[in-house]
Every structure is written in C-alpha cells, then in structure tokens.
Amino acid sequence: MSSIRAQKVSDFLRKEISLLISSEINDPRLKNLNITAVEVSADISQASVFYTLINTEVSHEELNPAILEKLSGMLRSRLSKIMNIRRVPKLNFRFDRSIEYSSNIEKLLNKIK
C-alpha cells in the first residue's frame, strides 16, 4: 500500500470522526472530545485516533475505555457508509499528550527567564 494513500485516509478519518462526534454523539462525556490526529497503518487495517478533552472537568483517566470502544464501533459503522473503501480500519483511541508536554516545556522556559 502506498503511504500517500494511508495519509489521505488519515486526513479523511480525522475530519469525518470530528464531524460525527460533534453532530451525532449525545453522550455528554464525549461532547468535548477533540480529535487532534489520526495515524493509519500502512495496510490501512488499524488507525490510532489521538484525542484531547477541551473545556471539561473530566480527565482522560476518568474516561472509561469501554466508552471509547463503544464509540469506536459506532464510528466504524457510520464511516463504512460514507467511505469508498473495502474495510474501514479498526479505531484505537489514544490520549494526545503533546499539548500537556508543550505546555510543561513553556512553563519551564518561563521559569528560566
């Protein structure tokens, strides 16, 4: 498989998953889920969906993995209806720590000044 194809699928998934979460998810625990990136395996069988939580008191540790697994199944079902692809990749949700990491580095740099 082409890495260009995997990148196109990644971009499409990030956009569509974000739209589906904002428009079709009624669970208040998932309304503040922000999709930051999607990485698709070379064979397009697996997709890592990186997320953050915005404007919420719920931490990612409190977000039950079973909820994300159920969300994954529902999203795959919806995506299969709109994607022109033989098999929709399995979605694995992972918390994106890059924002916390960059914020921590910024705090450290400000202390040095």
Rosetta blueprint (number, residue, H / E / L):
1 M L
2 S L
3 S H
4 I H
5 R H
6 A H
7 Q H
8 K H
9 V H
10 S H
11 D H
12 F H
13 L H
14 R H
15 K H
16 E H
17 I H
18 S H
19 L H
20 L H
21 I H
22 S H
23 S H
24 E H
25 I L
26 N L
27 D L
28 P L
29 R L
30 L L
31 K L
32 N L
33 L E
34 N E
35 I E
36 T E
37 A E
38 V E
39 E E
40 V E
41 S L
42 A L
43 D L
44 I L
45 S L
46 Q E
47 A E
48 S E
49 V E
50 F E
51 Y E
52 T E
53 L E
54 I L
55 N L
56 T L
57 E L
58 V L
59 S L
60 H L
61 E L
62 E L
63 L L
64 N L
65 P H
66 A H
67 I H
68 L H
69 E H
70 K H
71 L H
72 S H
73 G H
74 M H
75 L H
76 R H
77 S H
78 R H
79 L H
80 S H
81 K H
82 I H
83 M L
84 N L
85 I L
86 R L
87 R L
88 V L
89 P L
90 K E
91 L E
92 N E
93 F E
94 R E
95 F E
96 D L
97 R L
98 S H
99 I H
100 E H
101 Y H
102 S H
103 S H
104 N H
105 I H
106 E H
107 K H
108 L H
109 L H
110 N H
111 K H
112 I H
113 K L
